[in-house]
């Protein structure tokens, strides 16, 4: 049940929803300055991240983060992962799901893999890198 609720929350966050799940039961209860900053930074770097994914320099790993597959992707990957971690931790903390951080990360990994464009590198559950 917890995994299903986390998954639904992740889909809503990934789709840019108002971050509310199950009639307000789970949500970003307080849009903290750190979360707002992380969301804004992710929007600002989106086109650079997209270009690096298209070139194969960055891929979506199976833990909900991007991974630099070439040295040209390291700086963007580090910044993106910092912001994703901020968002994931906030979801966990504000909803009493601290013990489920890895579930939140895995659910986001699946959403990102599903959203990946043709040719993007994604990591399968068993750790293999494939092109979508």
Secondary structure by P-SEA (a helix, b strand, c coil): caaaaaaaaaaaaaacccccccccccccccccaaaaaaaaaaaaaaaaaaaaaaaccbbbccccccccccccaaaaaaaaaaaaaaaaaaaaaaaccccaaaaaaaaaaaaaaaaccccbbbbccccccccc
